[in-house]
């Protein structure tokens, strides 16, 4: 918890550690991001003597697009932390911060995975560092996810937008703080 005499305290929660499933998917995605360019450059070198060699720009363009998607997804969709103060919840990603007014949040609570039912991704990233973006659930309708595991989930309903599904590192304390029952902590 950080604060000075002139400001309200800010409670900071890291994104929970990735589950083995998401860690494996992330390692696979990174391995693929390294393998695809290597395969393309090898394939190009093998066509050099043929009547129609692969143009030099193709491996570079595909590699650039692949890495732009991966790095853009990480920078725009993967939170580094969640911050809560008197007025808002902030979802802090490396390249952007989403601000949600506390007045817009209604009844946040921990939620077991089996209560969610099936989720269908309608936009965003899945598997690379976790699941982030827009989903539709059979039981809850549209949701926005920022999760790195399937346990320790927190549902954050909102009045004016789709509910959030988050995985902060200390879900019980996160819910208490968001509800306004903040425990006193040193160095959170």
N, C-alpha and C positions, 0 to 999 in steps of 0.2 A: 504494500500500500504506500503510495507516494502522496505527500501533500505539504503545502506551506501554509502559514497562518491565513493567507488571503484566498486560498482555493479549497474546494472540497476534495476529499480523498479520492484517489483513483485506484481501483482494484484491478490488478493485472493477472490474467490467466493465460498460460501458454496453450497452444493447441495440443491436445493429448498425443502421446507417442503413437506412431503408426502400429497397427496390429500386424502380425506376421503376414496375413493375406495381402494387405496394402503394401507392406514392405517388399514382399515378393513381386507384386505387380509393378512397383516402382523400379526395382532392380531390372526386371524384364524390359520395361519401357526404355530405361537408360542403355541397356545392352543393345536393344534394337536400334536406338538412336546412334550408337557407335558402329553397329554392324552394317546397317543399310548404306551409309556412305562408303564404307570400305568395299562392299560388294559392288556398288555402282562404279567406283573407280577401277576396280579389277575388271569388271565387264567392259568398261570403256577401253581399257588398255588392250584387251583381247580383240577388240574390233578395229584397232588401228590399221592393220594391214588389209582389211576387207574393202570391197568396193564402196560400201556405205558405212563408214565408221560412226560410232555414236558421237554426236556433237559434244564438245567439251562443256558446254553450259548445262547440260542435263544433270550430271551428278552434282554439280555445284548448286543448281537451283533446287533440286529435291532435298539436298542436305540442308540448305538454308531455310527452306520452308519447314522441314521437320523440326529443326532446332528453334525456329521462331515460334512454332506452335507450342513446343514443350516449355520454352522459357517464358513465353507470354502467358501460358496457362499457370505456371508457377507464380509469376509476378502479379497477376491480376486476380487469381482465384484462391490461392493457398494462404490462409491467414498465418501470420507469425504469432499473433496473440489476440486476445479479446480484452478490452478495457471497459470498465464500468465506473462511471462517476454519478453525481446526483442527477444529471440531466440526460445522459445518453449511454448507449452501449455502442462501442466502436469495434468493428471487425477490421483489424490492421493487417493488410497484405503488403508485400514488399513494394508494390507500385501504386497502391490505392488504399484508401480507408473508407469503409462504409459506415455511416453514422445512423443510428436508430434512436429516436427519442424514447426515453423511458416511459413517457406518457402513452406511447403507442403500443407498449408491451403489456399483455394481459396474461396472468397466471402461468409463469414459466414453471416447468417441472421436469424431473428426471423421467425418462420413458424407457421401458424395456424394449428390446429389439422386436420381440414377438408381437407387441402391441401395434407396431407400425404396419405390419402386413407387407405386401409386395410393393416395391417402389420401381417406377420406370423413369429413367433419365430422359428429360426432354430438352436439355441443353446444359453445357458445362463439361466438366472433366470427371472421368471415373477410372480409378485404379492408379493413376499417376499421382502419388503423394496422398491419396485418399479419394473421397468423392466430394465434389464441389460443384454447385450450380443448381439448376432447376430440375425438380423431379415431381412426379405425380404419384400419389399413393392411393390405394384402393380405399383405405379408411380415413385418411386425412386430406385428400385432394392435393392441390399444389403445395409444394414445400421448397424451400431453399436450403440446401445442405452445405455444411462446412464440417465434414467429419473425416476422421482418420482411423476409426475403429467402429465396431458394431456393438460395443458395450460402452457404458458411461455416457449415453446419449442424453441430451437436454433439449426438450421441445420448448420453443419460445413463440407462443402465439402473438400475433399483432393485429391491431384494429384495422389498419389501412393497407396491409400488404400480406403476402403469403407468409405463413409461419416459417420460422427458422428451425433447423435441426443442427445442433452443434455438439462438438466433443471437446470441451475445455479440460485442462489437466486435473482440476479438482471440481468435478461436477456438482457435488452436494453444496460446497461453499459457493460456487458460481450461482446456483439457484437462490441460496439465501441472500447473497448480495443483490441480485437482480430483483428479488422480492422486497428489498429494503431492510432485511434483517442481517446486516453485515456483522460478522464476528470480527473482533479486533485481531489483526495479525501484524507481525513485524516482518518486513522484507518480502511481501507477496508479489 
